[in-house]
């Protein structure tokens, strides 16, 4: 069955999935369907005829991926063929009836130039990030929910050399990388008897035996942070990962907490030393009141001093206020006070950052 035929079988949902201007779809039972368009949530007049019709739509979506949502598995994530991410949760956990939340895959943002045109980041910041990917830095893409961090990771992953072997590890397949030598690994829930669960930790550890040039972790939420950092520590440079957080400082603190959650016998000081020795860069993104999504910090993890991780902002967003239409005014500006630690390494690799650092 083609994607178009699948959309035709989804009733009212198919129409919303075709709408290129819609970024998110939120079905709150049969009578309330919201969409997000240009960063604003809008209540539509679209309805499902019955709860049965809505459940049939959910069952179709999950059956295509070999998954289920039922009384024994009342909530789950899945990804559509076009990369859109779907979460469903059903009664009795949901008191309003079946609920579907869809984060649509953006077909409009396919290159770094697209992000620059949208104002997500500046040309200089884009050039820096492209060089950091080519220079095999270990990079964390961070931010809150729905800020576009996965899209930014995906766009800049295009700068990974085509001959490199990339292993993507996710809870739910969402990333759409384009290289040829690419392997996707996805976690597995336990069966009804509680057997057979495969976690992110299991997959990261196995990936180390698969001769990867790059490891990409779709979202780090728990003790698998330890395995990701240890992969970086044993020479797997150029790793990319996604972490939720409110700022680069908060992201580092979350990494510390998640590593300690793993139960490893390490002091906080040792955890911080390992983070400082392995993570090179945090690319932080935020969503503003006008619905725009912008990179607000590009921050180097510089090292450790007095048992604290030292961060050095290379770029930060200078917020200037709102214009008459309520649009955010501001610019992602260089805040480089000195050359980053990786500057000489980049020079030796022939990566030219003279334009980026010209106004240091």
Secondary structure as UniProt FT lines:
FT   HELIX           3..8
FT   TURN            9..11
FT   HELIX           12..18
FT   TURN            20..21
FT   STRAND          22..28
FT   STRAND          33..37
FT   TURN            38..39
FT   STRAND          40..43
FT   HELIX           51..64
FT   TURN            65..66
FT   STRAND          75..79
FT   TURN            81..82
FT   STRAND          85..89
FT   TURN            91..93
FT   TURN            95..96
FT   STRAND          99..103
FT   HELIX           112..118
FT   HELIX           123..134
FT   TURN            135..136
FT   STRAND          139..143
FT   TURN            145..146
FT   HELIX           149..156
FT   HELIX           157..159
FT   TURN            162..163
FT   STRAND          166..170
FT   STRAND          182..186
FT   TURN            192..193
FT   HELIX           200..207
FT   TURN            208..211
FT   STRAND          214..220
FT   HELIX           224..233
FT   TURN            234..235
FT   STRAND          240..244
FT   HELIX           248..261
FT   TURN            262..263
FT   HELIX           268..278
FT   STRAND          281..287
FT   TURN            289..290
FT   STRAND          293..305
FT   TURN            306..307
FT   STRAND          308..322
FT   TURN            324..325
FT   STRAND          328..334
FT   TURN            341..342
FT   HELIX           343..348
FT   TURN            349..350
FT   HELIX           354..357
FT   TURN            358..359
//
